[in-house]
Amino acid sequence: IAIAILIATTINTNKITKIEIENIDNVISPRELFGMVYNEAKNTLVIFGGRLYESIDSNSYVIDLNTKKCSIGNKMPKGICAFAFTKAIYNTKQYVVIYGGTDGKNLLNSFVVYDEENGEFKKSKLIINKDLVNNDPTYAVFLGRISAMMTFDEDKGNIVLYGGSASDKEWSYINVISMKDIMDALQ
């Protein structure tokens, strides 16, 4: 039985469309705390990471909205969930920047970059560290966080990151990180 993966609404017509994906049950398991982006150039949805019933997923999945088929995409550097993510542009190319989250054992403070053109994930060596929180000693022990929010400032080429939960407290800092710095540190 096919599962409806998306219910989309068109604002101008108030019409809701249900899209049936034929093979989704055979390809992707139900999950929570994952990421999903729409790739307009390819007319695809990409779902990545997430918490399954007993594990954290490192796969990505591509749903082709033209063929209504789902396939396994490239792996992330590690399985993560509860991360922040945003679309970003660097040198006129589209990327998705992923920050933090958890691998099920640790809270993470690194960035992963997804290249929408080739479907590859790469880890950046850039991490949130004491310098990015003005050496505030309350953040010296544990800088990893889950469930933060972030956005891309296209005018300045910066990722803006706010909030989230760490093991010791809730975050209230706003971090501004250059997209160039993230990309220059890709492994």
Salt bridges, closest charged atoms under 4 A:
GLU20 OE2 - LYS18 NZ 3.67
GLU22 OE1 - LYS69 NZ 3.03
GLU32 OE2 - ARG51 NH2 2.27
ASP57 OD2 - ARG31 NH1 2.79
ASP103 OD2 - LYS78 NZ 3.01
ASP115 OD2 - LYS93 NZ 2.97
GLU116 OE2 - LYS87 NZ 3.05
ASP184 OD2 - LYS180 NZ 2.55
